[in-house]
Amino acid sequence: MLSMSIEVKFFASLREKTGIAETTLEHAQTAADAWYQATGGMPKPEKVLVAINLEYADFDAKITAGDEVAFFPPVTGG
Amino acid sequence: MSSQIIDCHFEPYQLLNEHQQTLQAGSFGACACFVGSMRDFNDNASVSGMQLEHYPQMTAHYLDKLEQQARQQWPLLDCLIVHRVGAIAPNDPIVLIGCWSAHRRAALEACAWLIEELKQRAPFWKKETRPDGERWVESNTDGH
């Protein structure tokens, strides 16, 4: 059976803090679960934003197979 | 309607003019633009350079979405968003927003809305080079 993994990405200061740019998970229930699994249980910093499939989401948002989950700090463009 | 991410120096007023040339002559009565550029200071410290990182798929998606939302709120003939990424030097332009409409209010209001939304939501991050080392900028100024 084809496995649809979950892609997890970290950006900017969170990429440096976790030491991870991208990783894949076999399963994750929520964004919080993806954070926990990808970081090996690292406590979540106070200000972390989550995007699922390029849209902002909450930490308790459900994840399904094939999703892309991204974690990043407050944005500072412009 | 157009959004672009650029990884090298750009001339904002040249891009604005080039884009305006693509619009039908006589169709617009107003063009409002915003150009954001890099300061050589921040929070009372000198800043000699900057790295601008982004989340490529999400920035492309998000800038297109912002333009669509602006066009739903104001009767715009066209708009243009250009944002720089990569290594940036003081005085380099970082962002260009251009809005064209038949009358001034739509162009002015949409331009102001777009830059505030971009600064609050679009996934870009700045890392400054200061005399004491590099530092991620933690938040944008709110409406300054």
Backbone of each chain as ProteinMPNN parsed JSONL, in Angstrom:
{"seq_chain_A": "MLSMSIEVKFFASLREKTGIAETTLEHAQTAADAWYQATGGMPKPEKVLVAINLEYADFDAKITAGDEVAFFPPVTGG", "coords_chain_A": {"N_chain_A": [[0.845, -1.189, 0.0], [0.537, 2.241, -0.794], [2.316, 4.652, 0.98], [1.355, 7.69, 2.374], [3.163, 10.176, 3.34], [3.827, 12.745, 5.842], [4.943, 15.964, 5.376], [7.207, 18.01, 7.062], [8.17, 21.279, 7.834], [10.575, 23.741, 8.867], [11.24, 27.151, 9.563], [13.463, 30.011, 9.408], [14.326, 31.426, 12.557], [13.345, 29.243, 13.927], [14.152, 27.058, 12.439], [16.851, 27.147, 12.954], [16.872, 26.817, 15.749], [15.739, 24.264, 16.099], [17.339, 22.783, 14.484], [16.471, 21.594, 12.213], [15.474, 21.598, 8.869], [13.736, 20.379, 7.054], [11.637, 17.541, 7.382], [10.216, 14.22, 7.337], [7.218, 12.598, 8.369], [5.577, 9.594, 9.287], [3.033, 9.39, 10.356], [0.734, 11.711, 11.819], [-1.374, 13.245, 14.149], [-2.246, 15.836, 14.756], [-1.194, 19.312, 14.304], [0.291, 19.979, 16.546], [1.103, 17.488, 17.393], [2.709, 16.795, 15.246], [4.748, 18.695, 15.577], [5.803, 17.784, 18.034], [6.671, 15.185, 17.43], [8.506, 15.665, 15.305], [10.43, 17.298, 16.453], [11.368, 15.792, 18.488], [10.176, 16.099, 20.921], [10.731, 18.665, 21.821], [10.17, 21.593, 23.782], [7.567, 23.821, 22.845], [8.249, 27.003, 21.552], [7.081, 30.229, 22.73], [6.004, 32.008, 20.766], [4.969, 30.755, 18.015], [4.091, 30.151, 14.707], [1.812, 28.342, 12.653], [1.435, 26.629, 9.596], [-0.663, 24.823, 7.463], [-0.572, 23.08, 4.547], [0.047, 25.508, 3.215], [-1.661, 27.381, 4.343], [-2.556, 29.413, 7.141], [-2.913, 27.895, 10.342], [-4.23, 26.341, 13.363], [-2.557, 25.026, 16.305], [-3.881, 22.79, 17.194], [-5.051, 21.81, 14.955], [-6.243, 19.313, 12.721], [-4.335, 16.824, 10.963], [-3.814, 15.335, 7.813], [-2.907, 12.475, 5.757], [-0.302, 13.146, 3.455], [-0.233, 15.869, 3.844], [1.38, 19.109, 4.142], [3.192, 20.542, 6.662], [4.106, 23.472, 8.309], [6.301, 25.231, 10.481], [6.933, 28.323, 11.97], [8.463, 31.486, 13.04], [6.979, 34.683, 14.175], [6.195, 36.779, 11.393], [8.325, 38.927, 9.415], [8.48, 40.516, 7.122], [8.479, 42.884, 4.337]], "CA_chain_A": [[0.0, 0.0, 0.0], [1.327, 3.471, -0.89], [2.277, 5.444, 2.205], [1.334, 9.145, 2.155], [3.809, 10.729, 4.525], [3.574, 14.158, 6.168], [6.173, 16.741, 5.265], [7.256, 19.038, 8.105], [9.22, 22.262, 7.538], [10.843, 24.776, 9.87], [11.848, 28.31, 8.909], [14.102, 31.129, 10.121], [14.931, 31.102, 13.856], [12.927, 27.901, 14.362], [15.016, 26.091, 11.753], [18.124, 27.139, 13.671], [16.681, 26.264, 17.105], [15.475, 22.816, 16.046], [18.353, 22.116, 13.665], [15.764, 20.85, 11.161], [14.827, 22.388, 7.818], [12.613, 19.567, 6.574], [11.649, 16.139, 7.736], [8.933, 13.589, 7.023], [6.634, 11.738, 9.401], [4.643, 8.597, 8.743], [1.688, 9.727, 10.823], [0.589, 12.737, 12.861], [-2.802, 13.533, 14.331], [-2.465, 17.296, 14.752], [0.048, 20.072, 14.126], [1.047, 19.862, 17.802], [1.705, 16.154, 17.358], [3.802, 16.867, 14.257], [5.85, 19.418, 16.25], [6.37, 16.92, 19.067], [7.41, 14.074, 16.791], [9.607, 16.147, 14.466], [11.49, 17.902, 17.273], [11.752, 14.88, 19.564], [9.612, 16.549, 22.197], [11.226, 19.991, 22.226], [9.059, 22.486, 24.17], [7.207, 24.775, 21.8], [8.443, 28.4, 21.967], [5.819, 30.956, 22.956], [5.451, 32.566, 19.529], [5.181, 29.911, 16.841], [2.952, 30.111, 13.79], [1.667, 27.054, 11.958], [0.696, 26.612, 8.333], [-0.92, 23.493, 6.897], [-0.809, 23.225, 3.101], [0.237, 26.916, 2.857], [-2.655, 28.236, 4.994], [-2.392, 29.472, 8.591], [-3.755, 26.936, 11.067], [-3.977, 26.27, 14.808], [-1.752, 23.869, 16.724], [-4.712, 21.593, 17.373], [-5.673, 21.444, 13.676], [-6.02, 17.922, 12.295], [-3.462, 16.612, 9.809], [-4.105, 14.091, 7.094], [-1.796, 11.97, 4.951], [0.044, 13.983, 2.304], [-0.194, 17.295, 4.203], [2.646, 19.793, 4.431], [3.032, 21.345, 7.88], [5.269, 24.348, 8.496], [6.38, 25.98, 11.736], [7.825, 29.484, 11.81], [8.244, 32.57, 14.002], [6.233, 35.82, 13.606], [6.788, 37.191, 10.118], [8.943, 40.26, 9.488], [8.793, 41.008, 5.781], [8.051, 44.224, 3.962]], "C_chain_A": [[0.889, 1.25, 0.0], [1.183, 4.288, 0.394], [2.309, 6.932, 1.866], [1.907, 9.817, 3.396], [3.44, 12.202, 4.701], [4.906, 14.894, 6.134], [6.132, 17.877, 6.293], [8.434, 19.964, 7.826], [9.346, 23.269, 8.673], [11.567, 25.925, 9.173], [12.484, 29.263, 9.929], [14.645, 30.679, 11.484], [14.517, 29.712, 14.341], [13.73, 26.803, 13.679], [16.347, 25.989, 12.503], [17.985, 26.508, 15.054], [16.504, 24.75, 17.077], [16.581, 22.064, 15.316], [17.738, 21.315, 12.518], [15.194, 21.835, 10.14], [13.573, 21.668, 7.332], [12.76, 18.153, 7.088], [10.304, 15.528, 7.336], [8.514, 12.681, 8.173], [5.691, 10.752, 8.727], [3.204, 8.947, 9.098], [1.78, 10.912, 11.771], [-0.892, 13.077, 12.936], [-3.098, 15.026, 14.153], [-1.13, 17.981, 14.486], [0.92, 19.964, 15.374], [1.768, 18.509, 17.863], [2.885, 16.133, 16.379], [5.006, 17.595, 14.854], [6.573, 18.482, 17.216], [7.235, 15.817, 18.448], [8.652, 14.574, 16.053], [10.768, 16.662, 15.309], [11.97, 16.96, 18.368], [11.308, 15.387, 20.923], [10.122, 17.889, 22.69], [10.041, 20.88, 22.64], [8.813, 23.525, 23.083], [7.465, 26.199, 22.309], [7.099, 29.138, 22.006], [5.19, 31.433, 21.638], [5.832, 31.701, 18.332], [3.92, 29.942, 15.996], [2.985, 28.783, 13.051], [0.954, 27.288, 10.637], [0.532, 25.157, 7.908], [-1.325, 23.692, 5.443], [-0.898, 24.702, 2.702], [-0.81, 27.86, 3.432], [-2.4, 28.231, 6.498], [-3.382, 28.533, 9.27], [-3.412, 27.013, 12.554], [-3.151, 25.021, 15.127], [-2.588, 22.609, 16.882], [-5.419, 21.176, 16.081], [-5.284, 20.023, 13.285], [-5.132, 17.88, 11.037], [-3.847, 15.306, 9.143], [-2.917, 13.726, 6.203], [-1.571, 12.862, 3.735], [0.115, 15.471, 2.615], [1.24, 17.805, 4.343], [2.398, 20.721, 5.612], [4.285, 22.185, 8.065], [5.153, 25.081, 9.822], [7.35, 27.13, 11.532], [7.509, 30.576, 12.821], [7.387, 33.673, 13.371], [6.962, 36.388, 12.388], [7.285, 38.635, 10.192], [9.324, 40.781, 8.115], [8.356, 42.45, 5.58], [9.066, 45.288, 4.252]], "O_chain_A": [[1.885, 1.301, 0.721], [0.071, 4.578, 0.837], [3.2, 7.383, 1.146], [1.202, 10.001, 4.388], [2.826, 12.816, 3.829], [5.871, 14.491, 6.784], [5.148, 18.61, 6.381], [9.556, 19.507, 7.606], [8.371, 23.604, 9.346], [12.405, 25.7, 8.3], [12.113, 29.316, 11.102], [15.343, 29.669, 11.567], [15.258, 29.073, 15.087], [13.964, 25.744, 14.261], [16.899, 24.902, 12.669], [18.86, 25.76, 15.491], [17.046, 24.038, 17.922], [16.746, 20.858, 15.499], [18.398, 20.462, 11.924], [14.512, 22.792, 10.506], [12.5, 22.259, 7.215], [13.869, 17.633, 7.214], [9.36, 16.256, 7.029], [9.347, 12.081, 8.852], [5.082, 11.064, 7.704], [2.291, 8.827, 8.282], [2.792, 11.094, 12.448], [-1.572, 13.183, 11.916], [-4.063, 15.416, 13.495], [-0.08, 17.339, 14.446], [2.144, 19.869, 15.275], [2.903, 18.417, 18.33], [3.923, 15.529, 16.653], [6.147, 17.173, 14.666], [7.801, 18.399, 17.215], [8.358, 15.558, 18.88], [9.724, 13.979, 16.162], [11.933, 16.496, 14.948], [12.895, 17.301, 19.106], [11.96, 15.146, 21.939], [9.96, 18.215, 23.866], [9.027, 20.924, 21.944], [9.754, 24.04, 22.479], [6.967, 26.573, 23.371], [6.121, 28.715, 21.39], [3.988, 31.277, 21.427], [6.882, 31.892, 17.719], [2.813, 29.78, 16.509], [4.042, 28.185, 12.853], [-0.011, 28.049, 10.565], [1.471, 24.364, 7.984], [-2.298, 24.385, 5.147], [-1.791, 25.101, 1.955], [-0.85, 29.029, 3.05], [-2.072, 27.194, 7.075], [-4.527, 28.391, 8.841], [-2.441, 27.657, 12.952], [-3.062, 24.091, 14.324], [-2.084, 21.496, 16.727], [-6.281, 20.297, 16.099], [-4.149, 19.592, 13.49], [-5.178, 18.767, 10.185], [-4.161, 14.313, 9.8], [-2.044, 14.551, 5.932], [-2.52, 13.28, 3.071], [0.483, 16.262, 1.746], [2.171, 17.048, 4.619], [1.511, 21.574, 5.572], [5.399, 21.668, 7.986], [4.07, 25.496, 10.234], [8.444, 26.951, 10.997], [6.42, 30.6, 13.395], [7.095, 33.619, 12.177], [8.19, 36.464, 12.364], [6.742, 39.455, 10.932], [10.367, 41.414, 7.954], [7.928, 43.134, 6.509], [8.823, 46.463, 3.98]]}, "seq_chain_B": "MSSQIIDCHFEPYQLLNEHQQTLQAGSFGACACFVGSMRDFNDNASVSGMQLEHYPQMTAHYLDKLEQQARQQWPLLDCLIVHRVGAIAPNDPIVLIGCWSAHRRAALEACAWLIEELKQRAPFWKKETRPDGERWVESNTDGH", "coords_chain_B": {"N_chain_B": [[-2.571, 41.886, -12.834], [-0.065, 40.997, -10.591], [2.516, 39.285, -8.872], [5.777, 39.165, -7.578], [8.761, 37.527, -6.561], [11.987, 38.51, -5.855], [15.457, 37.873, -6.142], [17.614, 39.519, -6.331], [19.067, 42.852, -6.664], [16.636, 45.39, -7.36], [14.984, 47.901, -9.354], [12.631, 49.869, -8.169], [10.979, 51.981, -9.206], [11.338, 51.838, -11.896], [10.283, 49.298, -12.446], [7.674, 49.801, -11.706], [6.93, 51.707, -13.593], [7.29, 50.239, -15.953], [5.332, 48.305, -15.592], [3.073, 49.88, -15.596], [3.022, 50.668, -18.21], [1.934, 48.495, -19.432], [-0.734, 48.685, -19.028], [-3.965, 49.741, -20.177], [-3.885, 52.73, -21.9], [-5.239, 55.67, -20.552], [-7.144, 54.353, -19.093], [-6.883, 54.417, -16.378], [-6.971, 56.608, -13.535], [-5.511, 57.007, -11.345], [-2.544, 56.181, -9.595], [-1.154, 54.56, -6.944], [1.662, 54.072, -4.904], [3.864, 52.081, -2.842], [7.068, 51.979, -1.522], [9.298, 50.077, 0.197], [12.343, 50.253, 1.92], [15.691, 49.263, 2.948], [16.799, 50.226, 6.145], [19.75, 51.65, 7.743], [19.839, 51.269, 10.398], [18.358, 49.974, 13.42], [16.251, 49.654, 16.199], [17.971, 51.324, 17.763], [20.508, 50.422, 17.041], [23.265, 50.008, 14.768], [22.919, 48.703, 11.489], [24.361, 46.621, 9.184], [23.783, 44.921, 7.131], [21.507, 42.468, 5.719], [19.705, 39.4, 5.758], [17.129, 38.054, 3.932], [14.747, 35.742, 4.392], [12.368, 33.355, 3.115], [9.277, 31.483, 2.757], [8.955, 29.777, 0.149], [6.787, 28.534, -1.458], [4.575, 29.289, 0.013], [4.715, 32.07, 0.169], [4.347, 32.862, -2.506], [1.766, 31.895, -2.945], [0.442, 33.354, -0.966], [0.839, 36.073, -1.561], [-0.516, 36.274, -3.984], [-3.062, 35.744, -3.048], [-3.504, 37.952, -1.367], [-3.602, 40.001, -3.261], [-5.907, 39.257, -4.652], [-7.797, 39.555, -2.618], [-7.618, 42.299, -2.159], [-8.58, 43.257, -4.554], [-11.174, 42.443, -4.373], [-12.142, 44.157, -2.479], [-11.731, 46.77, -3.313], [-12.236, 48.804, -6.264], [-10.038, 48.038, -8.288], [-7.911, 48.569, -11.083], [-5.554, 47.318, -11.603], [-2.871, 45.643, -9.851], [0.393, 45.452, -8.374], [2.863, 43.545, -6.832], [6.05, 43.374, -5.525], [8.672, 41.657, -4.017], [11.679, 41.466, -2.278], [14.197, 38.939, -1.689], [16.906, 37.187, 0.008], [20.374, 38.312, 0.196], [20.696, 41.554, 1.445], [21.441, 45.025, 1.219], [21.992, 48.117, 3.054], [19.757, 50.713, 2.131], [18.851, 49.369, -0.103], [15.974, 48.583, -2.054], [13.209, 46.817, -0.656], [10.539, 46.08, -0.819], [7.886, 46.563, -3.138], [4.825, 48.029, -3.828], [2.228, 48.532, -6.027], [-0.719, 50.18, -7.038], [-3.44, 50.568, -9.204], [-6.167, 52.55, -10.224], [-9.421, 53.849, -11.226], [-10.102, 56.125, -9.799], [-8.669, 58.086, -7.061], [-9.079, 57.212, -4.343], [-9.514, 54.387, -4.124], [-7.058, 53.326, -5.056], [-5.22, 54.429, -3.212], [-6.173, 53.501, -0.688], [-6.161, 50.7, -1.039], [-3.454, 50.215, -1.486], [-2.305, 50.968, 0.985], [-3.558, 49.091, 2.642], [-2.613, 46.679, 1.565], [0.197, 46.722, 2.105], [0.224, 46.675, 4.896], [-1.096, 44.232, 5.456], [0.635, 42.45, 4.159], [2.946, 42.797, 5.733], [2.084, 41.815, 8.155], [1.297, 39.173, 7.677], [2.504, 37.76, 5.475], [4.861, 35.188, 4.773], [7.821, 36.02, 5.412], [11.157, 36.537, 6.665], [13.458, 38.487, 8.493], [16.951, 38.711, 8.96], [19.256, 40.428, 10.701], [22.49, 41.955, 10.282], [24.576, 43.065, 12.699], [26.864, 45.192, 14.611], [27.564, 43.545, 16.764], [27.031, 40.999, 15.892], [24.855, 38.561, 14.232], [21.244, 38.78, 14.079], [17.939, 37.66, 14.426], [15.116, 39.458, 13.369], [12.487, 40.087, 15.512], [9.827, 40.944, 15.463], [7.493, 42.829, 13.472], [7.086, 46.394, 13.229], [4.07, 47.817, 14.311], [2.01, 49.084, 12.124], [3.58, 51.388, 11.78]], "CA_chain_B": [[-2.262, 41.477, -11.474], [1.221, 40.321, -10.65], [3.395, 39.338, -7.711], [7.084, 38.609, -7.92], [9.811, 37.457, -5.548], [13.232, 38.788, -6.585], [16.598, 37.591, -5.265], [18.72, 40.446, -6.597], [18.653, 44.262, -6.602], [15.68, 45.827, -8.383], [14.687, 49.339, -9.403], [11.176, 49.853, -8.014], [10.228, 52.929, -10.043], [11.412, 51.305, -13.261], [9.29, 48.213, -12.535], [6.346, 50.431, -11.639], [6.691, 52.338, -14.898], [7.126, 49.175, -16.956], [4.028, 47.671, -15.4], [2.038, 50.841, -16.002], [2.987, 50.686, -19.684], [1.124, 47.367, -19.91], [-2.156, 48.997, -18.81], [-4.565, 50.483, -21.282], [-3.738, 54.182, -21.718], [-6.504, 56.368, -20.332], [-8.096, 53.555, -18.307], [-6.706, 54.675, -14.942], [-6.762, 58.012, -13.164], [-4.707, 57.064, -10.121], [-1.567, 55.144, -9.271], [-0.543, 54.739, -5.623], [2.703, 53.06, -4.698], [4.653, 52.063, -1.618], [8.384, 51.348, -1.658], [9.985, 49.911, 1.476], [13.766, 49.997, 1.693], [16.398, 48.874, 4.165], [17.497, 51.249, 6.946], [21.04, 51.202, 8.28], [19.72, 51.237, 11.863], [17.116, 49.394, 13.934], [16.296, 49.551, 17.672], [19.149, 52.044, 18.267], [21.779, 49.776, 16.672], [23.529, 50.099, 13.337], [22.705, 47.446, 10.769], [25.185, 46.724, 7.972], [23.258, 44.048, 6.081], [20.342, 41.697, 6.12], [19.293, 38.249, 4.957], [15.68, 37.918, 3.947], [14.341, 34.365, 4.086], [10.918, 33.197, 2.971], [8.711, 30.134, 2.556], [8.647, 30.109, -1.242], [5.445, 28.178, -1.959], [3.52, 30.019, 0.733], [4.732, 33.507, -0.184], [3.724, 33.007, -3.826], [0.333, 31.681, -2.727], [-0.119, 34.378, -0.105], [0.804, 37.372, -2.252], [-1.633, 36.202, -4.94], [-4.299, 35.818, -2.271], [-3.66, 39.344, -0.931], [-4.048, 40.794, -4.415], [-7.32, 38.931, -4.919], [-8.618, 40.161, -1.56], [-7.643, 43.754, -2.396], [-9.455, 43.524, -5.709], [-12.572, 42.258, -3.946], [-12.542, 45.264, -1.604], [-11.633, 48.062, -4.008], [-12.302, 48.668, -7.726], [-8.698, 48.262, -8.834], [-7.663, 48.125, -12.46], [-4.44, 46.372, -11.526], [-1.903, 45.891, -8.785], [1.706, 44.83, -8.532], [3.635, 43.385, -5.591], [7.397, 42.828, -5.733], [9.356, 41.544, -2.725], [13.063, 41.001, -2.375], [14.721, 37.969, -0.724], [18.355, 37.0, -0.103], [21.262, 39.268, 0.872], [20.248, 42.926, 1.186], [22.319, 46.052, 1.77], [21.259, 49.339, 3.386], [19.211, 51.517, 1.023], [18.23, 48.525, -1.134], [14.527, 48.396, -1.937], [12.784, 45.483, -0.188], [9.185, 45.764, -1.281], [7.174, 47.542, -3.977], [3.405, 47.767, -4.075], [1.606, 49.529, -6.91], [-2.161, 49.966, -7.257], [-4.015, 51.473, -10.211], [-7.633, 52.575, -10.223], [-9.971, 54.993, -11.962], [-10.078, 57.282, -8.889], [-7.56, 57.975, -6.109], [-9.339, 56.571, -3.051], [-9.311, 52.93, -4.211], [-5.623, 53.03, -5.172], [-4.545, 54.78, -1.957], [-6.584, 52.614, 0.405], [-5.706, 49.334, -1.318], [-1.995, 50.188, -1.315], [-2.036, 50.982, 2.435], [-4.024, 47.798, 3.18], [-1.727, 45.603, 1.097], [1.498, 46.683, 2.801], [0.005, 46.236, 6.283], [-1.386, 42.795, 5.437], [1.878, 41.749, 3.81], [3.879, 42.829, 6.865], [1.563, 41.026, 9.272], [0.932, 37.786, 7.369], [3.275, 37.048, 4.444], [5.955, 34.502, 5.471], [9.211, 36.47, 5.188], [11.849, 36.782, 7.935], [14.7, 39.26, 8.339], [18.052, 38.483, 9.901], [20.121, 41.602, 10.573], [23.893, 41.909, 10.684], [24.884, 44.218, 13.557], [28.28, 45.137, 15.042], [27.805, 42.447, 17.709], [26.658, 39.704, 15.312], [23.582, 38.48, 13.501], [20.073, 38.7, 14.96], [16.642, 37.62, 13.757], [14.15, 40.485, 13.777], [11.451, 39.28, 16.172], [8.464, 41.34, 15.074], [7.4, 44.053, 12.693], [6.416, 47.508, 13.887], [2.64, 47.742, 14.016], [1.419, 50.242, 11.468], [4.458, 52.576, 11.778]], "C_chain_B": [[-0.972, 40.652, -11.494], [1.917, 40.395, -9.302], [4.69, 38.611, -8.065], [7.978, 38.584, -6.693], [11.129, 37.591, -6.308], [14.42, 38.571, -5.641], [17.825, 38.434, -5.613], [18.162, 41.871, -6.6], [17.617, 44.571, -7.687], [15.439, 47.323, -8.265], [13.172, 49.498, -9.342], [10.432, 50.782, -8.972], [10.278, 52.529, -11.519], [10.371, 50.198, -13.444], [7.872, 48.768, -12.541], [5.978, 51.022, -13.003], [6.464, 51.292, -15.988], [5.755, 48.517, -16.836], [2.906, 48.592, -15.875], [1.902, 50.897, -17.521], [2.129, 49.552, -20.243], [-0.378, 47.632, -19.756], [-2.685, 49.836, -19.965], [-4.495, 51.986, -20.992], [-5.115, 54.811, -21.559], [-7.481, 55.612, -19.457], [-7.992, 53.847, -16.814], [-6.482, 56.168, -14.699], [-5.897, 58.145, -11.938], [-3.752, 55.891, -10.046], [-1.012, 55.473, -7.894], [0.53, 53.683, -5.469], [3.341, 53.201, -3.333], [5.969, 51.364, -1.93], [9.009, 51.289, -0.266], [11.44, 49.59, 1.199], [14.468, 49.758, 3.025], [17.063, 50.062, 4.834], [18.87, 50.715, 7.356], [21.039, 51.245, 9.803], [18.406, 50.55, 12.219], [17.266, 49.251, 15.444], [17.593, 50.138, 18.23], [20.479, 51.336, 18.004], [22.0, 49.956, 15.172], [23.377, 48.706, 12.717], [23.433, 47.549, 9.435], [24.686, 45.853, 6.833], [22.113, 43.214, 6.616], [20.175, 40.501, 5.194], [17.785, 38.142, 5.063], [15.307, 36.517, 3.467], [12.835, 34.326, 3.865], [10.56, 31.727, 2.796], [8.147, 30.185, 1.143], [7.238, 29.778, -1.717], [4.364, 29.01, -1.276], [3.534, 31.505, 0.392], [4.057, 33.717, -1.532], [2.199, 32.905, -3.683], [-0.278, 32.869, -1.983], [-0.184, 35.751, -0.781], [-0.314, 37.394, -3.292], [-2.973, 36.37, -4.219], [-4.558, 37.262, -1.8], [-4.163, 40.222, -2.073], [-5.516, 40.531, -4.713], [-8.229, 39.581, -3.881], [-8.712, 41.674, -1.744], [-8.611, 44.081, -3.526], [-10.923, 43.281, -5.381], [-13.072, 43.448, -3.131], [-12.559, 46.614, -2.299], [-11.689, 47.833, -5.518], [-10.953, 49.001, -8.373], [-8.644, 47.814, -10.292], [-6.535, 47.112, -12.478], [-3.65, 46.631, -10.255], [-0.67, 45.021, -8.991], [2.358, 44.728, -7.159], [4.974, 42.741, -5.951], [8.084, 42.79, -4.372], [10.716, 40.903, -2.93], [13.318, 39.894, -1.354], [16.237, 37.868, -0.922], [19.133, 38.066, 0.65], [20.908, 40.687, 0.454], [21.177, 43.908, 1.886], [21.488, 47.288, 2.118], [20.937, 50.147, 2.125], [18.627, 50.677, -0.119], [16.713, 48.525, -0.965], [14.212, 46.968, -1.521], [11.435, 45.121, -0.788], [8.626, 46.918, -2.113], [5.725, 47.094, -4.084], [2.88, 48.888, -4.963], [0.146, 49.185, -7.111], [-2.675, 51.009, -8.236], [-5.536, 51.375, -10.159], [-8.11, 53.804, -10.985], [-9.871, 56.262, -11.127], [-9.116, 57.019, -7.731], [-7.858, 57.151, -4.859], [-9.053, 55.062, -3.083], [-7.82, 52.593, -4.245], [-4.903, 53.294, -3.851], [-4.894, 53.802, -0.835], [-6.087, 51.184, 0.181], [-4.207, 49.213, -1.088], [-1.646, 50.129, 0.175], [-2.439, 49.644, 3.062], [-3.054, 46.683, 2.805], [-0.406, 45.575, 1.871], [1.301, 46.248, 4.258], [-0.279, 44.738, 6.355], [-0.133, 41.984, 5.142], [2.8, 41.675, 5.027], [3.394, 41.949, 8.022], [1.441, 39.538, 8.955], [1.851, 37.051, 6.39], [4.549, 36.453, 5.072], [7.363, 34.847, 4.971], [9.824, 36.702, 6.566], [13.18, 37.475, 7.665], [15.712, 38.862, 9.41], [19.062, 39.601, 9.685], [21.569, 41.271, 10.945], [24.215, 43.196, 11.418], [26.35, 44.126, 13.988], [28.57, 43.964, 15.975], [27.346, 41.087, 17.175], [25.321, 39.754, 14.589], [22.422, 38.285, 14.481], [18.805, 38.628, 14.118], [15.776, 38.775, 14.258], [12.927, 39.731, 14.305], [10.033, 39.673, 15.801], [8.532, 42.621, 14.253], [6.743, 45.147, 13.526], [4.965, 47.525, 13.424], [2.15, 49.069, 13.435], [2.288, 51.494, 11.444], [4.778, 52.996, 10.343]], "O_chain_B": [[-0.812, 39.737, -12.302], [1.912, 41.442, -8.656], [4.689, 37.59, -8.753], [7.956, 39.508, -5.881], [11.364, 36.878, -7.283], [14.403, 39.019, -4.495], [18.945, 38.095, -5.23], [16.949, 42.075, -6.547], [17.717, 44.065, -8.805], [15.662, 47.926, -7.215], [12.49, 49.287, -10.346], [9.377, 50.42, -9.492], [9.371, 52.845, -12.289], [9.667, 50.154, -14.453], [6.995, 48.291, -13.262], [4.861, 50.854, -13.491], [5.577, 51.432, -16.83], [5.104, 48.213, -17.836], [1.926, 48.148, -16.472], [0.818, 51.14, -18.052], [1.652, 49.625, -21.375], [-1.199, 46.887, -20.293], [-1.936, 50.546, -20.636], [-4.987, 52.451, -19.963], [-6.037, 54.526, -22.324], [-8.533, 56.144, -19.104], [-8.922, 53.552, -16.063], [-5.9, 56.881, -15.517], [-5.575, 59.257, -11.52], [-4.099, 54.76, -10.387], [-0.457, 56.553, -7.694], [0.336, 52.531, -5.856], [3.362, 54.281, -2.743], [5.984, 50.288, -2.528], [9.223, 52.32, 0.372], [11.745, 48.756, 0.347], [13.91, 50.018, 4.091], [17.795, 50.817, 4.195], [19.124, 49.511, 7.325], [22.098, 51.257, 10.431], [17.463, 50.541, 11.428], [18.298, 48.777, 15.921], [18.242, 49.519, 19.073], [21.471, 51.621, 18.673], [21.044, 50.045, 14.402], [23.668, 47.686, 13.343], [23.162, 48.452, 8.643], [25.114, 46.021, 5.691], [21.794, 43.249, 7.804], [20.465, 40.577, 4.0], [17.231, 38.141, 6.162], [15.519, 36.156, 2.31], [12.11, 35.179, 4.378], [11.427, 30.858, 2.701], [7.0, 30.585, 0.945], [6.563, 30.622, -2.307], [3.37, 29.388, -1.896], [2.478, 32.135, 0.331], [3.274, 34.654, -1.689], [1.452, 33.718, -4.227], [-1.368, 33.332, -2.318], [-1.146, 36.496, -0.595], [-0.984, 38.412, -3.464], [-3.883, 37.04, -4.706], [-5.694, 37.734, -1.834], [-5.032, 41.073, -1.883], [-6.278, 41.456, -4.991], [-9.297, 40.095, -4.214], [-9.767, 42.263, -1.512], [-9.361, 45.055, -3.46], [-11.811, 43.84, -6.025], [-14.271, 43.722, -3.093], [-13.318, 47.503, -1.915], [-11.245, 46.793, -6.005], [-10.756, 50.084, -8.925], [-9.252, 46.814, -10.676], [-6.549, 46.164, -13.263], [-3.746, 47.702, -9.656], [-0.702, 44.004, -9.685], [2.402, 45.705, -6.412], [5.019, 41.697, -6.601], [8.079, 43.787, -3.65], [10.864, 39.926, -3.664], [12.729, 39.902, -0.273], [16.781, 38.395, -1.893], [18.637, 38.654, 1.611], [20.828, 40.992, -0.736], [21.641, 43.658, 2.998], [20.413, 47.495, 1.555], [21.738, 50.24, 1.195], [17.977, 51.221, -1.011], [16.22, 48.473, 0.162], [14.86, 46.023, -1.972], [11.219, 43.986, -1.213], [8.867, 48.09, -1.823], [5.435, 45.937, -4.391], [3.077, 50.066, -4.665], [-0.194, 48.023, -7.331], [-2.375, 52.196, -8.106], [-6.111, 50.291, -10.064], [-7.322, 54.68, -11.343], [-9.594, 57.341, -11.652], [-8.782, 55.868, -7.448], [-6.972, 56.456, -4.362], [-8.422, 54.528, -2.17], [-7.37, 51.684, -3.547], [-4.077, 52.491, -3.417], [-4.01, 53.333, -0.119], [-5.638, 50.532, 1.123], [-3.743, 48.208, -0.55], [-0.795, 49.34, 0.585], [-1.728, 49.126, 3.924], [-2.715, 45.842, 3.637], [0.057, 44.499, 2.252], [2.137, 45.521, 4.796], [0.249, 44.051, 7.229], [0.131, 40.968, 5.784], [3.366, 40.623, 5.321], [4.202, 41.406, 8.776], [1.477, 38.716, 9.87], [1.967, 35.828, 6.47], [5.242, 37.141, 5.822], [7.994, 34.093, 4.231], [9.116, 37.023, 7.521], [13.922, 37.113, 6.751], [15.382, 38.702, 10.585], [19.655, 39.709, 8.612], [21.832, 40.428, 11.802], [24.141, 44.284, 10.848], [27.003, 43.107, 13.762], [29.684, 43.442, 15.985], [27.281, 40.121, 17.935], [24.741, 40.817, 14.367], [22.586, 37.709, 15.557], [18.612, 39.432, 13.207], [15.722, 39.029, 15.461], [12.397, 38.847, 13.633], [9.131, 38.835, 15.819], [9.494, 43.386, 14.332], [5.943, 44.865, 14.417], [4.683, 47.268, 12.254], [1.91, 50.036, 14.158], [1.787, 52.571, 11.119], [5.5, 53.97, 10.132]]}, "name": "protein", "num_of_chains": 2, "seq": "MLSMSIEVKFFASLREKTGIAETTLEHAQTAADAWYQATGGMPKPEKVLVAINLEYADFDAKITAGDEVAFFPPVTGGMSSQIIDCHFEPYQLLNEHQQTLQAGSFGACACFVGSMRDFNDNASVSGMQLEHYPQMTAHYLDKLEQQARQQWPLLDCLIVHRVGAIAPNDPIVLIGCWSAHRRAALEACAWLIEELKQRAPFWKKETRPDGERWVESNTDGH"}
